[in-house]
């Protein structure tokens, strides 16, 4: 058997991690998490230096209190 060499194309991976398609996938996941949390939560997507990022966070005092008491965000991630 011959040994196969594998070389990553780092610039291609970087472009893929920042792509619109990746942002759409992240948006779908963030929306699902936000919907499981209920009212008082919001989502945001931004492109950082190396990749696209999505986050769900509390936006009201009641949601902050709920998250502190019940770990709502952690449970919504599954």
C-alpha positions as CSV (number, residue, x, y, z in Angstrom):
1,X,0.0,0.0,0.0
2,X,1.2,3.5,-0.8
3,X,1.0,6.2,1.8
4,X,-1.4,9.0,1.0
5,X,-0.5,12.6,1.9
6,X,-3.1,15.0,2.8
7,X,-2.5,18.8,2.9
8,X,-5.1,21.3,4.1
9,X,-5.8,24.4,2.0
10,X,-5.9,26.8,5.0
11,X,-7.0,29.8,2.9
12,X,-9.9,27.7,1.5
13,X,-11.0,26.6,5.0
14,X,-10.8,30.2,6.2
15,X,-13.1,31.3,3.3
16,X,-15.5,28.4,4.0
17,X,-15.7,29.3,7.7
18,X,-16.6,32.9,6.9
19,X,-18.9,32.1,4.0
20,X,-22.6,33.1,3.6
21,X,-23.5,29.4,3.7
22,X,-21.8,28.9,7.0
23,X,-23.6,32.1,8.4
24,X,-26.9,30.6,7.2
25,X,-26.2,27.3,9.1
26,X,-25.3,29.2,12.2
27,X,-28.4,31.4,11.9
28,X,-30.6,28.3,11.7
29,X,-29.0,26.9,14.9
30,X,-29.2,30.2,16.8
31,X,-32.8,30.7,15.8
32,X,-33.7,27.2,17.1
33,X,-31.9,27.8,20.4
34,X,-33.6,31.3,20.8
35,X,-37.0,29.7,20.1
36,X,-36.4,27.0,22.7
37,X,-35.5,29.7,25.3
38,X,-38.7,31.8,24.9
39,X,-39.3,35.5,25.2
40,X,-36.5,37.9,26.2
41,X,-33.7,36.3,24.2
42,X,-32.0,37.6,21.1
43,X,-29.5,36.3,18.5
44,X,-26.7,37.9,16.7
45,X,-24.3,36.7,13.9
46,X,-21.0,38.3,13.1
47,X,-17.8,37.5,11.1
48,X,-14.7,37.5,13.2
49,X,-11.1,37.2,12.2
50,X,-11.1,33.5,11.6
51,X,-14.7,32.4,11.3
52,X,-18.4,33.4,11.5
53,X,-19.9,33.4,15.0
54,X,-23.4,33.2,16.2
55,X,-24.7,33.9,19.7
56,X,-27.9,33.9,21.7
57,X,-28.1,36.2,24.7
58,X,-30.6,37.6,27.1
59,X,-32.2,40.9,26.3
60,X,-34.5,41.6,29.3
61,X,-34.1,41.5,33.0
62,X,-36.7,38.7,33.3
63,X,-34.7,36.6,30.8
64,X,-31.5,37.2,32.7
65,X,-33.2,36.2,36.0
66,X,-34.6,33.1,34.3
67,X,-31.3,32.1,32.8
68,X,-29.5,32.5,36.2
69,X,-32.1,30.4,37.9
70,X,-32.7,27.7,35.3
71,X,-29.6,27.7,33.0
72,X,-32.1,28.2,30.1
73,X,-29.4,29.0,27.5
74,X,-27.3,25.9,28.4
75,X,-30.4,23.6,28.3
76,X,-31.6,25.1,25.0
77,X,-28.2,24.3,23.3
78,X,-28.8,20.6,24.2
